[in-house]
Amino acid sequence: MEKVINNEPFVDSDIDGAQRRLEQLGYKQELNRNLSVAENVVMALSNVSPLMAAFVYALAAFATVGVATAPAAILQGINVIFIGFIIAELGSIYPVSGGLYSIINYILPKPLVFVAVFTFMIQAFIYPPSIALGVGQYLQILFPQLPQSELATGIIAAIAFIIALFIGLGSIVTNNRVAKILLTLQMIVIVVFVVVAFANIQRPLTEIVFNPQILTSDGKGMTTASFGMVLMGLGILVASIDGYPASLGFSEETKGSCRNIGKAAFISALSTAVIIVLVLLMGMIAAPDLKEFMLAPSPLLYTAEAYLGSVGTVLVNVGIIIASFSCLVVIINYMARVIFTGGRDGIWPKKVNDFLTKVSKRSQIPWAATTLIAVVGCFLVFYSNLVQLVIWGGAAAATVYVLVAIGAINSRIKAKTITRPFRMPLFPLPPIIVILFLVIAISSQTADVLAAVGILILIALAYYFLYVRRRDIREGRLND
């Protein structure tokens, strides 16, 4: 279907404002609208999975930039809060389940929309396999009697995918109940870890923030990290301190007003920034020895084991596995809704769109898109490296957030009269800071990562100009 461009004022309502706005934008209410703001935040934080993000995703930052992860995490935490302001405003205007894709679809020209679509779809097929691989790796750490090969990791990850798929195909209410239980368990582990780390501080925060170090090339010593390493870490941590836009993915299932969508989005972003940055910093300032911390297969687990002993480490490990699996369940749900919305908007060939928009009549779940993500993920876990996946995912995510920030400025200029149920404070500061942070962070990545992003952008533009634009002209629906 073709979206309706409507930049006129609209009336929000505490009772059904989000559904009325959805219908005003030309969509039917097909999904089960049964989530409160708090339940939406639970789904988003389960997608973030703070424990998994700190202990698994941050491995890529520790392995690449060492203790420079500390200042990079603080910068990315600030960045996330500003992104939270942006997506809260835009999500309250366009409460459509495609999340960031849907927002960009309304606020940027079509060529840039397809750049965002392709980079976002890459995340849909990068993030879930990396999370599933985390489940496999930590299960192997917890049970050393399991086979320790990469093949075994892939098999465990594929099994986790299949289980997550069956949960994901249930109703949104069932998914939310599972998410609440698993999120509660991981938050208990986080609180224990932070309290223990706080009781055993080994160095001041200023040391790791203003004088960060990295392992020397031979791994035998430590040397001061450059500011360039901090910026590289910022780019990598875009993928680690992420997942909060999942709140927008459940826009068509959240009850009440459009403002509720904005509130859920901002609360999710703020919570994500505070929790993950806190865990990363506490893990570093409490580490008995920073060199050993950096040499450990899981640096934060090294800190946990130093003070909690083997039993405590097992409990933390179990928490990481629970967190990773919870994240896998929710991210499959979230990304499925993004793909479902893209199909509903007709961005692919007709037969593909028809398949991706299939919704279960019983559970009102986009089952085809959900299944597609899980099936592709089951294959990718056998051909993937977790650290590399996170680095690529960070670059792709940073590209999308830059486009969202540009679109936020464009929206204020082009749609001056539109109703903004959640209005970002400090405009235009948030989008300007986000653009500056992320452009610098992207440019600080290695040549292969920059090349991958560049190729992806070229493919997206070629797809738009060679297929989509020609199709829209032929069918008389071009509205650039």
C-alpha positions as CSV (number, residue, x, y, z in Angstrom):
1,M,0.0,0.0,0.0
2,E,1.1,3.6,-0.5
3,K,1.4,5.6,2.7
4,V,-0.7,8.8,3.2
5,I,1.4,12.0,3.6
6,N,-0.4,14.0,6.2
7,N,1.5,16.9,7.8
8,E,-1.6,18.7,9.1
9,P,-2.5,19.1,12.8
10,F,-4.3,16.1,14.3
11,V,-6.1,15.5,17.6
12,D,-4.5,13.1,20.1
13,S,-6.6,11.2,22.6
14,D,-5.8,9.4,25.8
15,I,-8.2,6.6,24.9
16,D,-7.4,5.7,21.3
17,G,-5.2,8.5,19.8
18,A,-2.5,6.2,18.5
19,Q,-5.0,4.0,16.7
20,R,-6.8,6.9,15.2
21,R,-3.6,8.5,14.0
22,L,-2.5,5.1,12.5
23,E,-5.8,5.0,10.5
24,Q,-5.4,8.6,9.5
25,L,-2.0,7.6,8.0
26,G,-3.8,5.1,5.8
27,Y,-3.2,1.8,7.8
28,K,-5.6,-0.7,9.2
29,Q,-5.4,-1.8,12.8
30,E,-4.3,-5.4,12.2
31,L,-2.1,-6.2,15.3
32,N,-3.3,-6.7,18.8
33,R,-3.3,-3.3,20.6
34,N,-2.9,-4.5,24.2
35,L,0.3,-3.0,25.7
36,S,0.6,-0.3,28.2
37,V,3.5,2.2,28.3
38,A,5.3,0.1,30.9
39,E,4.7,-3.1,29.0
40,N,6.1,-1.4,25.9
41,V,9.2,-0.4,27.8
42,V,9.6,-4.0,29.1
43,M,9.6,-5.3,25.5
44,A,12.1,-2.6,24.5
45,L,14.5,-3.3,27.4
46,S,14.2,-7.0,26.8
47,N,15.3,-6.3,23.2
48,V,18.2,-4.1,24.6
49,S,18.9,-6.9,27.2
50,P,21.3,-4.7,29.3
51,L,23.2,-7.7,30.8
52,M,23.7,-9.3,27.3
53,A,24.7,-5.9,25.8
54,A,27.4,-5.3,28.5
55,F,28.8,-8.8,28.8
56,V,28.4,-10.0,25.1
57,Y,28.0,-7.1,22.7
58,A,30.6,-4.9,24.5
59,L,33.2,-7.7,23.9
60,A,33.8,-6.1,20.4
61,A,34.6,-2.8,22.0
62,F,36.9,-4.3,24.7
63,A,38.7,-6.4,22.0
64,T,39.2,-3.4,19.7
65,V,39.8,-0.3,21.9
66,G,40.5,-1.7,25.4
67,V,39.8,0.6,28.3
68,A,39.0,3.4,25.9
69,T,35.6,1.7,26.0
70,A,34.9,3.8,29.2
71,P,35.0,7.3,27.6
72,A,33.4,5.9,24.5
73,A,30.5,4.4,26.6
74,I,29.9,7.8,28.3
75,L,29.8,9.6,24.9
76,Q,27.5,7.0,23.5
77,G,25.3,7.1,26.6
78,I,24.8,10.9,26.0
79,N,24.2,10.2,22.3
80,V,21.5,7.6,23.2
81,I,19.7,10.1,25.4
82,F,19.6,12.7,22.6
83,I,18.5,10.0,20.1
84,G,15.7,9.2,22.7
85,F,14.4,12.7,22.4
86,I,14.4,12.5,18.6
87,I,12.6,9.2,18.3
88,A,10.2,10.1,21.0
89,E,9.0,13.1,19.1
90,L,8.9,11.4,15.7
91,G,7.4,8.2,17.0
92,S,4.5,10.1,18.6
93,I,3.8,11.7,15.2
94,Y,4.0,8.5,13.2
95,P,3.0,5.6,15.5
96,V,3.6,2.9,12.9
97,S,5.1,-0.5,13.7
98,G,8.0,-0.2,11.3
99,G,10.0,1.7,14.0
100,L,12.9,3.7,12.6
101,Y,12.1,2.6,9.1
102,S,8.5,4.0,9.3
103,I,9.8,7.3,10.8
104,I,12.4,7.8,8.0
105,N,9.7,6.9,5.4
106,Y,7.8,10.1,6.4
107,I,10.6,12.6,7.0
108,L,13.2,12.0,4.2
109,P,13.2,11.8,0.4
110,K,12.7,8.3,-1.0
111,P,16.3,7.7,-2.0
112,L,17.5,8.2,1.6
113,V,14.5,6.1,2.8
114,F,15.9,3.2,0.9
115,V,19.4,3.8,2.3
116,A,17.8,3.5,5.7
117,V,15.8,0.5,4.7
118,F,18.8,-1.5,3.5
119,T,21.0,-0.6,6.5
120,F,18.1,-1.4,8.8
121,M,17.4,-4.7,7.1
122,I,21.0,-5.6,7.5
123,Q,20.6,-5.1,11.2
124,A,17.5,-7.4,11.1
125,F,19.8,-10.2,9.9
126,I,23.0,-9.3,11.8
127,Y,21.8,-8.7,15.4
128,P,19.7,-11.9,16.0
129,P,22.6,-14.2,14.9
130,S,25.1,-12.3,17.0
131,I,22.8,-12.7,20.0
132,A,22.2,-16.4,19.4
133,L,26.0,-16.9,19.1
134,G,26.3,-15.2,22.5
135,V,23.9,-17.7,23.9
136,G,26.0,-20.5,22.5
137,Q,29.3,-19.2,23.7
138,Y,28.1,-18.5,27.3
139,L,26.5,-22.0,27.5
140,Q,29.9,-23.4,26.5
141,I,31.5,-21.4,29.3
142,L,28.9,-22.5,31.8
143,F,29.1,-26.2,30.7
144,P,32.8,-26.9,29.7
145,Q,31.8,-30.5,29.1
146,L,30.0,-29.3,25.9
147,P,31.9,-29.5,22.6
148,Q,33.9,-26.2,22.4
149,S,34.2,-26.0,18.6
150,E,32.7,-23.2,16.5
151,L,30.4,-25.7,14.9
152,A,29.0,-26.6,18.3
153,T,28.5,-22.9,19.1
154,G,26.5,-22.6,15.8
155,I,24.4,-25.7,16.6
156,I,23.5,-24.3,20.1
157,A,22.7,-20.9,18.5
158,A,20.4,-22.5,15.9
159,I,18.5,-24.4,18.6
160,A,18.1,-21.2,20.5
161,F,16.7,-19.6,17.4
162,I,14.1,-22.3,16.9
163,I,12.9,-22.1,20.5
164,A,12.8,-18.3,20.3
165,L,10.8,-18.6,17.0
166,F,8.1,-20.7,18.7
167,I,7.8,-18.2,21.5
168,G,7.7,-15.3,19.0
169,L,4.8,-16.9,17.1
170,G,2.6,-16.7,20.3
171,S,0.5,-13.7,21.1
172,I,2.0,-10.3,22.0
173,V,0.5,-10.8,25.6
174,T,2.4,-14.1,25.9
175,N,5.6,-12.6,24.6
176,N,5.3,-9.7,27.1
177,R,4.8,-12.1,30.0
178,V,7.9,-14.1,29.0
179,A,9.8,-10.8,28.6
180,K,8.8,-9.5,32.0
181,I,10.0,-12.7,33.8
182,L,13.4,-12.8,31.9
183,L,14.0,-9.0,32.3
184,T,13.4,-9.3,36.0
185,L,15.9,-12.1,36.4
186,Q,18.6,-10.2,34.5
187,M,18.0,-7.0,36.4
188,I,18.6,-8.9,39.6
189,V,21.9,-10.0,38.3
190,I,22.8,-6.5,37.2
191,V,22.0,-5.0,40.6
192,V,24.2,-7.7,42.3
193,F,27.1,-7.1,39.9
194,V,26.9,-3.3,40.3
195,V,26.7,-3.4,44.2
196,V,29.6,-5.9,44.4
197,A,31.7,-3.8,42.0
198,F,30.9,-0.6,44.0
199,A,32.0,-2.3,47.2
200,N,35.4,-3.2,45.6
201,I,36.5,-0.1,43.6
202,Q,40.1,-0.4,42.7
203,R,40.7,2.8,40.8
204,P,39.0,6.2,40.3
205,L,36.6,6.7,37.5
206,T,38.8,9.5,36.2
207,E,41.6,7.1,35.5
208,I,39.7,5.0,33.0
209,V,37.9,8.0,31.4
210,F,40.8,10.5,31.0
211,N,43.7,8.0,30.8
212,P,42.3,4.9,29.1
213,Q,44.7,2.2,28.1
214,I,44.9,-0.6,25.5
215,L,46.9,-3.7,25.2
216,T,50.1,-3.5,23.2
217,S,50.3,-5.4,19.9
218,D,52.1,-8.3,21.5
219,G,49.5,-8.5,24.3
220,K,52.2,-8.2,27.0
221,G,51.8,-4.7,28.1
222,M,49.5,-1.7,28.2
223,T,49.8,1.7,26.4
224,T,47.7,4.9,26.4
225,A,44.8,4.8,23.9
226,S,44.5,7.8,21.5
227,F,41.3,9.9,21.2
228,G,40.9,8.2,17.8
229,M,40.5,4.9,19.6
230,V,37.8,6.5,21.8
231,L,35.9,7.6,18.6
232,M,36.3,4.1,17.1
233,G,34.9,2.7,20.3
234,L,31.9,5.1,20.1
235,G,31.1,3.7,16.7
236,I,31.3,0.1,17.9
237,L,29.2,0.8,21.0
238,V,26.4,2.1,18.8
239,A,25.5,-1.6,18.4
240,S,26.2,-2.5,22.1
241,I,24.1,0.4,23.6
242,D,21.2,-0.1,21.3
243,G,17.9,-1.9,20.9
244,Y,15.7,0.8,22.5
245,P,14.0,1.8,19.2
246,A,12.2,-1.5,19.6
247,S,9.7,0.5,21.6
248,L,8.6,2.0,18.3
249,G,8.3,-1.4,16.7
250,F,5.4,-2.1,19.1
251,S,3.6,1.2,18.3
252,E,0.6,-0.5,16.8
253,E,0.3,-2.7,19.9
254,T,0.5,0.1,22.5
255,K,-2.8,1.4,24.0
256,G,-3.9,5.0,24.4
257,S,-2.4,8.2,23.0
258,C,0.3,9.0,20.5
259,R,2.1,10.7,23.4
260,N,2.3,7.2,25.0
261,I,4.5,6.0,22.1
262,G,6.9,9.0,22.7
263,K,7.0,8.4,26.4
264,A,7.8,4.7,26.0
265,A,10.5,5.5,23.4
266,F,12.3,8.1,25.6
267,I,12.0,6.0,28.8
268,S,13.5,3.0,26.9
269,A,16.4,5.1,25.6
270,L,17.2,6.7,28.9
271,S,17.1,3.4,30.8
272,T,19.3,1.8,28.2
273,A,22.0,4.5,28.4
274,V,22.0,4.6,32.2
275,I,22.0,0.8,32.9
276,I,24.6,-0.3,30.3
277,V,27.0,2.5,30.8
278,L,26.9,1.9,34.6
279,V,27.6,-1.8,34.2
280,L,30.5,-1.2,31.8
281,L,32.1,1.5,34.0
282,M,31.7,-0.4,37.3
283,G,33.2,-3.5,35.7
284,M,36.3,-1.5,34.8
285,I,36.9,0.4,38.0
286,A,36.4,-2.7,40.1
287,A,38.7,-5.0,37.9
288,P,41.6,-6.3,40.1
289,D,44.0,-5.9,37.2
290,L,43.3,-4.0,34.0
291,K,45.8,-6.1,31.9
292,E,44.2,-9.3,33.1
293,F,40.8,-7.7,32.5
294,M,41.7,-7.1,28.9
295,L,43.2,-10.5,28.4
296,A,40.1,-12.3,29.7
297,P,37.7,-14.0,27.2
298,S,34.9,-12.1,28.9
299,P,36.4,-9.0,30.8
300,L,33.3,-8.3,32.9
301,L,32.9,-11.9,33.8
302,Y,36.6,-11.7,35.0
303,T,35.5,-8.9,37.4
304,A,32.5,-10.8,38.6
305,E,34.6,-14.0,39.3
306,A,37.1,-12.0,41.3
307,Y,34.6,-11.0,43.9
308,L,31.7,-13.5,43.6
309,G,33.8,-16.6,43.3
310,S,32.9,-19.6,41.1
311,V,29.3,-19.9,42.4
312,G,28.6,-16.2,41.8
313,T,30.2,-16.4,38.4
314,V,27.9,-19.3,37.5
315,L,24.9,-17.2,38.5
316,V,26.1,-14.2,36.4
317,N,26.7,-16.6,33.5
318,V,23.2,-18.0,33.8
319,G,21.9,-14.4,33.9
320,I,23.7,-13.6,30.7
321,I,22.3,-16.7,29.0
322,I,18.8,-15.7,30.1
323,A,19.3,-12.1,29.0
324,S,20.6,-13.1,25.6
325,F,17.8,-15.5,25.0
326,S,15.2,-12.9,26.1
327,C,16.8,-10.4,23.7
328,L,16.7,-13.0,20.9
329,V,12.9,-13.6,21.5
330,V,12.1,-9.8,21.4
331,I,14.4,-8.8,18.6
332,I,12.9,-11.5,16.3
333,N,9.5,-10.0,17.2
334,Y,10.7,-6.4,16.7
335,M,12.5,-6.9,13.4
336,A,9.6,-9.0,12.1
337,R,7.3,-6.0,12.5
338,V,9.8,-3.8,10.7
339,I,9.9,-6.2,7.8
340,F,6.1,-6.6,7.9
341,T,5.6,-2.9,7.7
342,G,8.1,-2.6,4.8
343,G,6.1,-5.3,2.9
344,R,2.9,-3.5,3.8
345,D,4.3,-0.3,2.2
346,G,5.2,-2.2,-0.9
347,I,8.9,-1.6,-0.9
348,W,9.7,-5.1,-2.5
349,P,8.3,-6.9,-5.5
350,K,4.6,-7.8,-5.1
351,K,5.0,-11.5,-4.3
352,V,7.6,-10.8,-1.7
353,N,5.3,-8.1,-0.1
354,D,2.3,-10.5,-0.1
355,F,4.4,-13.1,1.8
356,L,5.9,-10.7,4.3
357,T,2.5,-9.2,5.3
358,K,0.9,-12.5,6.3
359,V,-0.6,-12.2,9.8
360,S,-1.9,-15.0,12.0
361,K,-5.6,-14.7,12.5
362,R,-5.4,-16.4,15.9
363,S,-2.5,-14.5,17.5
364,Q,-2.4,-11.4,15.2
365,I,1.4,-11.9,14.8
366,P,3.2,-11.3,11.5
367,W,4.2,-15.0,11.3
368,A,5.8,-14.9,7.8
369,A,8.3,-12.1,8.6
370,T,9.0,-13.7,12.1
371,T,9.8,-17.1,10.5
372,L,12.0,-15.5,7.8
373,I,14.3,-13.8,10.4
374,A,14.6,-17.1,12.4
375,V,15.3,-19.2,9.3
376,V,18.0,-16.9,7.9
377,G,19.5,-16.5,11.4
378,C,19.8,-20.3,11.7
379,F,22.0,-20.4,8.7
380,L,24.1,-17.3,9.5
381,V,25.2,-18.5,12.9
382,F,27.4,-21.1,11.1
383,Y,29.1,-18.4,9.0
384,S,29.5,-15.6,11.5
385,N,32.0,-14.1,13.9
386,L,30.3,-12.3,16.8
387,V,32.8,-9.5,17.1
388,Q,32.7,-8.7,13.4
389,L,28.9,-8.9,13.4
390,V,28.7,-6.3,16.2
391,I,31.2,-4.0,14.4
392,W,29.2,-4.1,11.2
393,G,25.9,-3.8,13.0
394,G,27.3,-0.7,14.8
395,A,28.2,1.0,11.6
396,A,24.8,0.2,10.0
397,A,23.0,1.4,13.1
398,A,25.0,4.6,13.2
399,T,24.1,5.3,9.5
400,V,20.4,4.9,10.3
401,Y,20.6,7.2,13.4
402,V,22.3,9.9,11.3
403,L,19.4,9.7,8.8
404,V,16.9,9.9,11.6
405,A,18.6,13.0,13.1
406,I,18.7,14.7,9.6
407,G,15.0,13.8,9.2
408,A,14.2,15.4,12.6
409,I,15.6,18.7,11.4
410,N,13.8,18.3,8.1
411,S,10.5,17.6,9.8
412,R,10.7,20.8,11.9
413,I,11.4,22.8,8.7
414,K,8.9,21.1,6.3
415,A,6.1,20.2,8.7
416,K,5.8,23.2,10.9
417,T,2.1,22.9,11.7
418,I,1.9,19.1,12.4
419,T,0.9,18.1,15.9
420,R,3.8,16.8,18.0
421,P,2.3,14.9,21.0
422,F,5.8,14.4,22.5
423,R,8.0,17.5,21.7
424,M,11.8,17.0,22.1
425,P,13.4,19.6,24.3
426,L,16.5,21.7,23.4
427,F,15.8,21.5,19.6
428,P,18.0,21.7,17.4
429,L,20.7,20.6,19.8
430,P,19.8,16.8,20.0
431,P,19.9,16.1,16.2
432,I,23.0,18.3,15.7
433,I,24.9,16.5,18.4
434,V,23.8,13.1,17.2
435,I,24.9,13.9,13.6
436,L,28.3,15.2,14.8
437,F,28.9,12.2,17.1
438,L,28.0,9.6,14.6
439,V,29.6,11.0,11.5
440,I,32.9,11.3,13.4
441,A,32.4,7.7,14.8
442,I,31.6,6.2,11.4
443,S,34.6,7.9,9.8
444,S,36.8,6.5,12.6
445,Q,36.1,2.9,11.6
446,T,38.5,0.6,9.7
447,A,38.6,0.7,5.9
448,D,36.8,-2.6,5.5
449,V,33.8,-1.4,7.7
450,L,33.6,1.9,5.7
451,A,33.7,0.0,2.5
452,A,30.9,-2.3,3.6
453,V,28.7,0.6,4.5
454,G,29.5,2.4,1.3
455,I,28.7,-0.7,-0.8
456,L,25.4,-1.1,1.1
457,I,24.5,2.6,0.4
458,L,25.2,2.2,-3.3
459,I,23.1,-1.0,-3.5
460,A,20.2,0.8,-1.8
461,L,20.4,3.7,-4.2
462,A,20.7,1.4,-7.2
463,Y,17.6,-0.6,-6.0
464,Y,15.6,2.6,-5.6
465,F,16.5,4.2,-8.9
466,L,16.6,1.1,-11.1
467,Y,13.5,-0.7,-9.7
468,V,11.4,1.2,-7.2
469,R,11.3,4.6,-8.9
470,R,10.6,3.0,-12.3
471,R,7.8,0.9,-10.9
472,D,6.3,3.9,-9.1
473,I,6.4,6.0,-12.3
474,R,4.9,3.1,-14.3
475,E,2.1,2.7,-11.7
476,G,1.5,6.5,-11.4
477,R,2.3,6.7,-7.7
478,L,5.5,8.6,-7.6
479,N,5.3,11.3,-4.9
480,D,8.9,12.4,-4.4
